[in-house]
Amino acid sequence: MSGRAIAKSLSLSTSTISKYLKQLEPAPWPLPEPGAEAFLAKVLEKKKAPAPSTRIEPDWEQVHRELQSHKGVTLRAGSHVSAPAYGDSNGFWGNAR
């Protein structure tokens, strides 16, 4: 059965199926009956370490001082105040609510 057919039958993308098939390349086929499920679980549960973040952590003390200096400004209303220094490419903090 092709990877495309497997992907279609499981409603998954072909890239996901390719990833799983690549992970299973070292597996002996057919799988030995005692412990086959545990073996598959072990092989498929390998996770890569998350990539280090490229975001710069804001100076929260400075943010706090700026917010305190503008009476009546809430985090939602002032979420774009320090955007050039700390925001994303759109100029917003994203999850400052």
N, CA, C and O atoms as a GROMACS GRO file, in nm:
protein
  388
    1MET      N    1   0.085  -0.117   0.000
    1MET     CA    2   0.000   0.000   0.000
    1MET      C    3   0.090   0.124   0.000
    1MET      O    4   0.187   0.130   0.075
    2SER      N    5   0.059   0.220  -0.082
    2SER     CA    6   0.141   0.340  -0.093
    2SER      C    7   0.114   0.435   0.024
    2SER      O    8   0.012   0.426   0.091
    3GLY      N    9   0.209   0.524   0.046
    3GLY     CA   10   0.192   0.625   0.150
    3GLY      C   11   0.072   0.713   0.124
    3GLY      O   12   0.003   0.753   0.217
    4ARG      N   13   0.047   0.743  -0.002
    4ARG     CA   14  -0.069   0.826  -0.037
    4ARG      C   15  -0.200   0.754  -0.002
    4ARG      O   16  -0.293   0.816   0.049
    5ALA      N   17  -0.206   0.624  -0.030
    5ALA     CA   18  -0.326   0.546   0.002
    5ALA      C   19  -0.346   0.537   0.154
    5ALA      O   20  -0.459   0.545   0.203
    6ILE      N   21  -0.236   0.519   0.226
    6ILE     CA   22  -0.245   0.514   0.373
    6ILE      C   23  -0.296   0.647   0.426
    6ILE      O   24  -0.384   0.651   0.511
    7ALA      N   25  -0.239   0.757   0.375
    7ALA     CA   26  -0.280   0.891   0.419
    7ALA      C   27  -0.428   0.914   0.393
    7ALA      O   28  -0.499   0.967   0.479
    8LYS      N   29  -0.475   0.874   0.276
    8LYS     CA   30  -0.615   0.893   0.242
    8LYS      C   31  -0.706   0.810   0.332
    8LYS      O   32  -0.810   0.858   0.378
    9SER      N   33  -0.667   0.685   0.359
    9SER     CA   34  -0.752   0.598   0.441
    9SER      C   35  -0.757   0.644   0.586
    9SER      O   36  -0.855   0.617   0.656
   10LEU      N   37  -0.652   0.712   0.633
   10LEU     CA   38  -0.649   0.758   0.772
   10LEU      C   39  -0.683   0.907   0.786
   10LEU      O   40  -0.684   0.960   0.897
   11SER      N   41  -0.711   0.973   0.675
   11SER     CA   42  -0.739   1.118   0.673
   11SER      C   43  -0.625   1.198   0.734
   11SER      O   44  -0.646   1.289   0.813
   12LEU      N   45  -0.503   1.162   0.695
   12LEU     CA   46  -0.383   1.232   0.738
   12LEU      C   47  -0.309   1.283   0.616
   12LEU      O   48  -0.334   1.239   0.504
   13SER      N   49  -0.217   1.376   0.638
   13SER     CA   50  -0.140   1.427   0.526
   13SER      C   51  -0.034   1.326   0.486
   13SER      O   52   0.010   1.244   0.566
   14THR      N   53   0.008   1.334   0.360
   14THR     CA   54   0.112   1.242   0.313
   14THR      C   55   0.245   1.270   0.383
   14THR      O   56   0.325   1.178   0.401
   15SER      N   57   0.268   1.396   0.423
   15SER     CA   58   0.392   1.426   0.494
   15SER      C   59   0.393   1.362   0.633
   15SER      O   60   0.499   1.320   0.681
   16THR      N   61   0.278   1.354   0.698
   16THR     CA   62   0.268   1.288   0.828
   16THR      C   63   0.296   1.139   0.814
   16THR      O   64   0.370   1.081   0.893
   17ILE      N   65   0.238   1.078   0.712
   17ILE     CA   66   0.261   0.934   0.688
   17ILE      C   67   0.408   0.910   0.657
   17ILE      O   68   0.467   0.814   0.706
   18SER      N   69   0.468   0.997   0.575
   18SER     CA   70   0.610   0.983   0.542
   18SER      C   71   0.696   0.990   0.668
   18SER      O   72   0.792   0.915   0.684
   19LYS      N   73   0.661   1.083   0.758
   19LYS     CA   74   0.736   1.097   0.882
   19LYS      C   75   0.729   0.968   0.964
   19LYS      O   76   0.831   0.921   1.014
   20TYR      N   77   0.608   0.912   0.978
   20TYR     CA   78   0.592   0.788   1.056
   20TYR      C   79   0.664   0.671   0.990
   20TYR      O   80   0.727   0.590   1.058
   21LEU      N   81   0.655   0.661   0.859
   21LEU     CA   82   0.723   0.552   0.789
   21LEU      C   83   0.874   0.562   0.805
   21LEU      O   84   0.943   0.461   0.818
   22LYS      N   85   0.926   0.685   0.804
   22LYS     CA   86   1.069   0.705   0.822
   22LYS      C   87   1.110   0.663   0.964
   22LYS      O   88   1.216   0.603   0.982
   23GLN      N   89   1.026   0.694   1.063
   23GLN     CA   90   1.055   0.654   1.201
   23GLN      C   91   1.054   0.502   1.215
   23GLN      O   92   1.125   0.446   1.299
   24LEU      N   93   0.974   0.436   1.133
   24LEU     CA   94   0.960   0.290   1.145
   24LEU      C   95   1.059   0.213   1.059
   24LEU      O   96   1.058   0.090   1.061
   25GLU      N   97   1.144   0.281   0.982
   25GLU     CA   98   1.241   0.211   0.896
   25GLU      C   99   1.326   0.109   0.971
   25GLU      O  100   1.348  -0.001   0.918
   26PRO      N  101   1.377   0.139   1.092
   26PRO     CA  102   1.461   0.040   1.159
   26PRO      C  103   1.383  -0.078   1.220
   26PRO      O  104   1.444  -0.172   1.269
   27ALA      N  105   1.253  -0.074   1.216
   27ALA     CA  106   1.172  -0.180   1.276
   27ALA      C  107   1.180  -0.308   1.192
   27ALA      O  108   1.174  -0.303   1.070
   28PRO      N  109   1.192  -0.423   1.260
   28PRO     CA  110   1.191  -0.549   1.186
   28PRO      C  111   1.049  -0.582   1.139
   28PRO      O  112   0.953  -0.569   1.216
   29TRP      N  113   1.036  -0.625   1.013
   29TRP     CA  114   0.904  -0.661   0.960
   29TRP      C  115   0.905  -0.806   0.919
   29TRP      O  116   1.001  -0.849   0.855
   30PRO      N  117   0.807  -0.883   0.951
   30PRO     CA  118   0.694  -0.847   1.038
   30PRO      C  119   0.741  -0.831   1.182
   30PRO      O  120   0.842  -0.888   1.223
   31LEU      N  121   0.665  -0.753   1.256
   31LEU     CA  122   0.701  -0.730   1.396
   31LEU      C  123   0.685  -0.859   1.476
   31LEU      O  124   0.592  -0.936   1.453
   32PRO      N  125   0.776  -0.882   1.570
   32PRO     CA  126   0.761  -0.999   1.656
   32PRO      C  127   0.634  -0.986   1.740
   32PRO      O  128   0.608  -0.880   1.797
   33GLU      N  129   0.556  -1.092   1.747
   33GLU     CA  130   0.425  -1.085   1.812
   33GLU      C  131   0.430  -1.046   1.960
   33GLU      O  132   0.358  -0.954   1.998
   34PRO      N  133   0.510  -1.109   2.043
   34PRO     CA  134   0.507  -1.061   2.182
   34PRO      C  135   0.580  -0.927   2.194
   34PRO      O  136   0.698  -0.916   2.163
   35GLY      N  137   0.507  -0.826   2.239
   35GLY     CA  138   0.567  -0.694   2.258
   35GLY      C  139   0.566  -0.604   2.137
   35GLY      O  140   0.633  -0.500   2.139
   36ALA      N  141   0.494  -0.638   2.032
   36ALA     CA  142   0.493  -0.558   1.909
   36ALA      C  143   0.434  -0.419   1.934
   36ALA      O  144   0.488  -0.319   1.887
   37GLU      N  145   0.325  -0.413   2.007
   37GLU     CA  146   0.261  -0.283   2.032
   37GLU      C  147   0.351  -0.193   2.117
   37GLU      O  148   0.361  -0.073   2.091
   38ALA      N  149   0.417  -0.252   2.217
   38ALA     CA  150   0.507  -0.173   2.302
   38ALA      C  151   0.625  -0.122   2.220
   38ALA      O  152   0.670  -0.009   2.238
   39PHE      N  153   0.676  -0.206   2.130
   39PHE     CA  154   0.787  -0.165   2.043
   39PHE      C  155   0.746  -0.048   1.955
   39PHE      O  156   0.819   0.051   1.944
   40LEU      N  157   0.629  -0.059   1.892
   40LEU     CA  158   0.581   0.049   1.805
   40LEU      C  159   0.561   0.178   1.885
   40LEU      O  160   0.597   0.287   1.838
   41ALA      N  161   0.504   0.167   2.003
   41ALA     CA  162   0.481   0.286   2.086
   41ALA      C  163   0.615   0.352   2.118
   41ALA      O  164   0.626   0.475   2.114
   42LYS      N  165   0.715   0.272   2.151
   42LYS     CA  166   0.846   0.327   2.186
   42LYS      C  167   0.909   0.398   2.066
   42LYS      O  168   0.964   0.507   2.081
   43VAL      N  169   0.902   0.338   1.950
   43VAL     CA  170   0.961   0.396   1.829
   43VAL      C  171   0.889   0.524   1.790
   43VAL      O  172   0.953   0.623   1.755
   44LEU      N  173   0.756   0.525   1.796
   44LEU     CA  174   0.679   0.640   1.749
   44LEU      C  175   0.672   0.753   1.850
   44LEU      O  176   0.639   0.865   1.812
   45GLU      N  177   0.702   0.728   1.976
   45GLU     CA  178   0.693   0.834   2.077
   45GLU      C  179   0.819   0.916   2.089
   45GLU      O  180   0.823   1.009   2.170
   46LYS      N  181   0.922   0.886   2.013
   46LYS     CA  182   1.043   0.967   2.018
   46LYS      C  183   1.008   1.108   1.974
   46LYS      O  184   0.949   1.130   1.868
   47LYS      N  185   1.045   1.203   2.057
   47LYS     CA  186   1.014   1.341   2.025
   47LYS      C  187   1.145   1.420   2.017
   47LYS      O  188   1.239   1.397   2.093
   48LYS      N  189   1.148   1.511   1.922
   48LYS     CA  190   1.264   1.598   1.909
   48LYS      C  191   1.258   1.705   2.018
   48LYS      O  192   1.150   1.744   2.062
   49ALA      N  193   1.373   1.750   2.058
   49ALA     CA  194   1.378   1.861   2.154
   49ALA      C  195   1.325   1.986   2.084
   49ALA      O  196   1.354   2.007   1.966
   50PRO      N  197   1.248   2.067   2.155
   50PRO     CA  198   1.195   2.188   2.091
   50PRO      C  199   1.308   2.282   2.052
   50PRO      O  200   1.409   2.294   2.122
   51ALA      N  201   1.289   2.348   1.942
   51ALA     CA  202   1.389   2.445   1.895
   51ALA      C  203   1.394   2.562   1.992
   51ALA      O  204   1.291   2.605   2.044
   52PRO      N  205   1.513   2.614   2.016
   52PRO     CA  206   1.523   2.729   2.107
   52PRO      C  207   1.449   2.849   2.048
   52PRO      O  208   1.448   2.871   1.927
   53SER      N  209   1.387   2.924   2.136
   53SER     CA  210   1.309   3.039   2.093
   53SER      C  211   1.401   3.151   2.045
   53SER      O  212   1.507   3.175   2.102
   54THR      N  213   1.358   3.217   1.940
   54THR     CA  214   1.434   3.331   1.888
   54THR      C  215   1.374   3.462   1.937
   54THR      O  216   1.422   3.570   1.901
   55ARG      N  217   1.270   3.454   2.018
   55ARG     CA  218   1.206   3.574   2.070
   55ARG      C  219   1.289   3.633   2.183
   55ARG      O  220   1.351   3.560   2.260
   56ILE      N  221   1.289   3.764   2.192
   56ILE     CA  222   1.359   3.834   2.298
   56ILE      C  223   1.258   3.862   2.409
   56ILE      O  224   1.151   3.918   2.385
   57GLU      N  225   1.293   3.824   2.531
   57GLU     CA  226   1.204   3.847   2.645
   57GLU      C  227   1.203   3.996   2.677
   57GLU      O  228   1.308   4.057   2.692
   58PRO      N  229   1.084   4.055   2.687
   58PRO     CA  230   1.076   4.198   2.720
   58PRO      C  231   1.130   4.226   2.860
   58PRO      O  232   1.130   4.138   2.946
   59ASP      N  233   1.173   4.347   2.882
   59ASP     CA  234   1.212   4.391   3.015
   59ASP      C  235   1.082   4.425   3.088
   59ASP      O  236   1.029   4.535   3.075
   60TRP      N  237   1.031   4.327   3.163
   60TRP     CA  238   0.899   4.343   3.224
   60TRP      C  239   0.893   4.458   3.324
   60TRP      O  240   0.787   4.518   3.341
   61GLU      N  241   1.004   4.489   3.390
   61GLU     CA  242   1.004   4.603   3.482
   61GLU      C  243   0.981   4.733   3.405
   61GLU      O  244   0.908   4.820   3.451
   62GLN      N  245   1.044   4.746   3.288
   62GLN     CA  246   1.024   4.866   3.207
   62GLN      C  247   0.880   4.872   3.156
   62GLN      O  248   0.819   4.979   3.155
   63VAL      N  249   0.826   4.759   3.114
   63VAL     CA  250   0.687   4.755   3.067
   63VAL      C  251   0.595   4.798   3.179
   63VAL      O  252   0.503   4.877   3.158
   64HIS      N  253   0.620   4.746   3.299
   64HIS     CA  254   0.537   4.781   3.414
   64HIS      C  255   0.544   4.933   3.441
   64HIS      O  256   0.442   4.997   3.464
   65ARG      N  257   0.667   4.988   3.438
   65ARG     CA  258   0.682   5.133   3.461
   65ARG      C  259   0.607   5.213   3.355
   65ARG      O  260   0.542   5.313   3.387
   66GLU      N  261   0.615   5.170   3.228
   66GLU     CA  262   0.545   5.243   3.121
   66GLU      C  263   0.395   5.238   3.141
   66GLU      O  264   0.326   5.338   3.123
   67LEU      N  265   0.344   5.121   3.179
   67LEU     CA  266   0.200   5.110   3.201
   67LEU      C  267   0.155   5.193   3.320
   67LEU      O  268   0.046   5.251   3.318
   68GLN      N  269   0.238   5.199   3.424
   68GLN     CA  270   0.203   5.278   3.542
   68GLN      C  271   0.204   5.428   3.510
   68GLN      O  272   0.128   5.504   3.570
   69SER      N  273   0.289   5.470   3.416
   69SER     CA  274   0.298   5.612   3.383
   69SER      C  275   0.181   5.661   3.299
   69SER      O  276   0.160   5.782   3.288
   70HIS      N  277   0.104   5.571   3.241
   70HIS     CA  278  -0.012   5.607   3.159
   70HIS      C  279  -0.138   5.564   3.233
   70HIS      O  280  -0.186   5.452   3.214
   71LYS      N  281  -0.191   5.650   3.316
   71LYS     CA  282  -0.309   5.616   3.394
   71LYS      C  283  -0.427   5.584   3.302
   71LYS      O  284  -0.450   5.654   3.203
   72GLY      N  285  -0.500   5.480   3.335
   72GLY     CA  286  -0.617   5.441   3.258
   72GLY      C  287  -0.586   5.349   3.141
   72GLY      O  288  -0.679   5.304   3.073
   73VAL      N  289  -0.460   5.320   3.116
   73VAL     CA  290  -0.423   5.232   3.006
   73VAL      C  291  -0.424   5.088   3.057
   73VAL      O  292  -0.360   5.057   3.157
   74THR      N  293  -0.497   5.003   2.989
   74THR     CA  294  -0.500   4.861   3.026
   74THR      C  295  -0.401   4.786   2.938
   74THR      O  296  -0.350   4.841   2.840
   75LEU      N  297  -0.374   4.661   2.972
   75LEU     CA  298  -0.284   4.582   2.889
   75LEU      C  299  -0.339   4.566   2.748
   75LEU      O  300  -0.263   4.570   2.651
   76ARG      N  301  -0.470   4.549   2.736
   76ARG     CA  302  -0.528   4.533   2.603
   76ARG      C  303  -0.513   4.661   2.523
   76ARG      O  304  -0.473   4.657   2.406
   77ALA      N  305  -0.546   4.775   2.584
   77ALA     CA  306  -0.539   4.902   2.511
   77ALA      C  307  -0.395   4.943   2.484
   77ALA      O  308  -0.368   5.008   2.383
   78GLY      N  309  -0.302   4.905   2.571
   78GLY     CA  310  -0.164   4.946   2.554
   78GLY      C  311  -0.075   4.840   2.496
   78GLY      O  312   0.047   4.850   2.505
   79SER      N  313  -0.133   4.738   2.437
   79SER     CA  314  -0.052   4.625   2.389
   79SER      C  315   0.042   4.663   2.276
   79SER      O  316   0.134   4.586   2.245
   80HIS      N  317   0.022   4.776   2.215
   80HIS     CA  318   0.111   4.817   2.106
   80HIS      C  319   0.212   4.924   2.150
   80HIS      O  320   0.291   4.971   2.068
   81VAL      N  321   0.211   4.964   2.278
   81VAL     CA  322   0.295   5.074   2.326
   81VAL      C  323   0.442   5.045   2.301
   81VAL      O  324   0.513   5.132   2.250
   82SER      N  325   0.489   4.927   2.335
   82SER     CA  326   0.632   4.895   2.318
   82SER      C  327   0.656   4.803   2.199
   82SER      O  328   0.756   4.732   2.196
   83ALA      N  329   0.567   4.805   2.103
   83ALA     CA  330   0.578   4.714   1.990
   83ALA      C  331   0.710   4.722   1.915
   83ALA      O  332   0.764   4.617   1.880
   84PRO      N  333   0.765   4.841   1.887
   84PRO     CA  334   0.889   4.842   1.811
   84PRO      C  335   1.004   4.770   1.882
   84PRO      O  336   1.086   4.705   1.818
   85ALA      N  337   1.010   4.782   2.016
   85ALA     CA  338   1.119   4.719   2.089
   85ALA      C  339   1.094   4.571   2.113
   85ALA      O  340   1.188   4.491   2.109
   86TYR      N  341   0.970   4.533   2.138
   86TYR     CA  342   0.943   4.397   2.183
   86TYR      C  343   0.842   4.320   2.100
   86TYR      O  344   0.828   4.199   2.120
   87GLY      N  345   0.772   4.384   2.010
   87GLY     CA  346   0.663   4.318   1.939
   87GLY      C  347   0.710   4.223   1.830
   87GLY      O  348   0.829   4.211   1.802
   88ASP      N  349   0.612   4.157   1.771
   88ASP     CA  350   0.644   4.069   1.658
   88ASP      C  351   0.652   4.153   1.531
   88ASP      O  352   0.652   4.276   1.537
   89SER      N  353   0.659   4.088   1.417
   89SER     CA  354   0.674   4.163   1.292
   89SER      C  355   0.553   4.247   1.259
   89SER      O  356   0.561   4.338   1.178
   90ASN      N  357   0.438   4.217   1.323
   90ASN     CA  358   0.317   4.296   1.300
   90ASN      C  359   0.308   4.413   1.398
   90ASN      O  360   0.217   4.496   1.386
   91GLY      N  361   0.400   4.421   1.495
   91GLY     CA  362   0.398   4.531   1.589
   91GLY      C  363   0.312   4.507   1.711
   91GLY      O  364   0.280   4.602   1.783
   92PHE      N  365   0.273   4.382   1.738
   92PHE     CA  366   0.190   4.353   1.853
   92PHE      C  367   0.255   4.246   1.938
   92PHE      O  368   0.336   4.167   1.889
   93TRP      N  369   0.220   4.242   2.066
   93TRP     CA  370   0.276   4.143   2.157
   93TRP      C  371   0.214   4.007   2.140
   93TRP      O  372   0.272   3.907   2.182
   94GLY      N  373   0.100   3.999   2.081
   94GLY     CA  374   0.037   3.868   2.057
   94GLY      C  375  -0.052   3.825   2.171
   94GLY      O  376  -0.174   3.827   2.155
   95ASN      N  377   0.002   3.784   2.284
   95ASN     CA  378  -0.085   3.735   2.391
   95ASN      C  379  -0.081   3.825   2.513
   95ASN      O  380  -0.095   3.776   2.625
   96ALA      N  381  -0.065   3.953   2.496
   96ALA     CA  382  -0.076   4.047   2.608
   96ALA      C  383  -0.221   4.087   2.621
   96ALA      O  384  -0.270   4.172   2.546
   97ARG      N  385  -0.289   4.027   2.712
   97ARG     CA  386  -0.432   4.055   2.733
   97ARG      C  387  -0.460   4.076   2.877
   97ARG      O  388  -0.574   4.101   2.915
   0.00000   0.00000   0.00000
